[in-house]
Amino acid sequence: MSYYRHHLFFCVNQRDDGRACCAQHGVKLMRDHMKARVKTLGLNGPDGVRVNTAGCLDRCDKGPVLVVYPEAVWYTFVDLEDLDEILQRHLIEGKVVELLRID
C-alpha cells in the first residue's frame, strides 16, 4: 500500500532558450489551484492526495503536463476547469479523464 492514494506531479520546468516548456502556460498558478482544492476538500494527507512540483518531465510537446501515480496517467490541461475535472473524475470518482489524457 502506498502512503498516498494519488500522487500528482506538475511539470513546472522553465527553459530560458525559448523552447517550449510547461512554465510558459502558467502552470505554477494551476498547481497552486490544485493544491488548494485538494486541501479544501480534505483530500490531502496520508491515504489521500499529494500534489508536487516536478522538474522537466520531457513531454514539452504536450505541455502543460501532470502525471498521476500510482496509475501513471498523464494529462494535459488548458485551464482551471480542466484541473477541476481531473480532480473530480480521476481523484474522487476513480475514472480517467480520457479527453485530457496523453499517451
C-alpha positions as CSV (number, residue, x, y, z in Angstrom):
1,M,0.0,0.0,0.0
2,S,1.3,3.4,-1.0
3,Y,1.5,6.2,1.6
4,Y,-0.7,8.4,-0.7
5,R,-3.6,7.1,-2.7
6,H,-2.7,9.5,-5.5
7,H,0.5,11.4,-6.1
8,L,0.4,14.3,-8.7
9,F,3.5,15.7,-10.3
10,F,3.1,19.0,-12.1
11,C,5.9,19.9,-14.5
12,V,6.9,23.5,-13.8
13,N,10.1,23.4,-16.0
14,Q,11.3,26.8,-17.3
15,R,13.6,26.9,-20.3
16,D,15.5,30.1,-20.9
17,D,16.4,29.3,-24.5
18,G,12.9,29.9,-25.9
19,R,12.0,26.2,-26.5
20,A,8.5,25.1,-25.4
21,C,8.1,24.4,-21.7
22,C,5.3,23.9,-19.2
23,A,6.2,27.1,-17.4
24,Q,5.0,29.1,-20.4
25,H,1.4,28.0,-19.6
26,G,1.2,29.5,-16.1
27,V,1.5,26.0,-14.6
28,K,2.6,27.2,-11.1
29,L,-0.7,29.0,-10.6
30,M,-2.6,25.9,-11.8
31,R,-0.6,23.7,-9.5
32,D,-1.3,26.0,-6.6
33,H,-5.0,25.8,-7.5
34,M,-5.0,22.0,-7.4
35,K,-3.2,22.0,-4.1
36,A,-5.7,24.4,-2.6
37,R,-8.7,22.4,-3.9
38,V,-7.3,19.2,-2.6
39,K,-6.8,20.7,0.8
40,T,-10.2,22.5,0.9
41,L,-11.9,19.1,0.1
42,G,-9.9,17.4,2.8
43,L,-8.3,15.0,0.3
44,N,-4.7,15.8,1.4
45,G,-2.5,13.7,3.7
46,P,-1.8,10.0,4.3
47,D,-4.0,7.8,2.1
48,G,-5.1,10.9,0.3
49,V,-3.7,13.1,-2.5
50,R,-0.3,14.7,-2.6
51,V,0.4,17.5,-5.2
52,N,4.0,18.1,-6.0
53,T,6.2,20.2,-8.3
54,A,8.4,18.3,-10.8
55,G,11.2,19.4,-13.0
56,C,11.1,18.6,-16.7
57,L,9.0,15.5,-17.4
58,D,10.2,15.5,-21.0
59,R,6.7,15.9,-22.5
60,C,7.1,19.5,-23.6
61,D,5.3,19.0,-26.9
62,K,2.2,18.0,-24.9
63,G,2.5,20.8,-22.2
64,P,1.5,21.7,-19.8
65,V,1.5,18.3,-18.2
66,L,0.9,16.5,-14.9
67,V,1.2,12.8,-14.1
68,V,-0.9,10.9,-11.6
69,Y,0.6,8.0,-9.7
70,P,0.3,5.1,-8.9
71,E,-1.7,4.8,-12.1
72,A,0.9,6.6,-14.3
73,V,-1.8,8.5,-16.1
74,W,-0.5,11.6,-18.0
75,Y,-2.7,14.6,-18.5
76,T,-2.5,17.9,-20.3
77,F,-4.8,20.8,-19.4
78,V,-5.7,24.2,-20.6
79,D,-7.4,25.9,-17.6
80,L,-8.6,25.5,-14.0
81,E,-11.8,23.8,-15.2
82,D,-9.7,21.0,-16.7
83,L,-7.9,20.6,-13.4
84,D,-11.2,20.5,-11.5
85,E,-12.4,17.8,-13.9
86,I,-9.3,15.7,-13.2
87,L,-9.8,16.2,-9.5
88,Q,-13.5,15.2,-9.6
89,R,-13.4,12.4,-12.1
90,H,-10.0,10.8,-11.5
91,L,-9.1,11.6,-7.9
92,I,-12.5,11.3,-6.4
93,E,-14.5,9.1,-8.7
94,G,-11.6,6.9,-9.9
95,K,-12.3,7.5,-13.7
96,V,-9.6,8.6,-16.1
97,V,-10.5,11.7,-18.0
98,E,-9.8,10.4,-21.5
99,L,-10.3,13.8,-23.2
100,L,-7.3,15.2,-21.3
101,R,-5.2,12.1,-21.2
102,I,-2.0,11.9,-23.2
103,D,0.0,8.8,-24.2
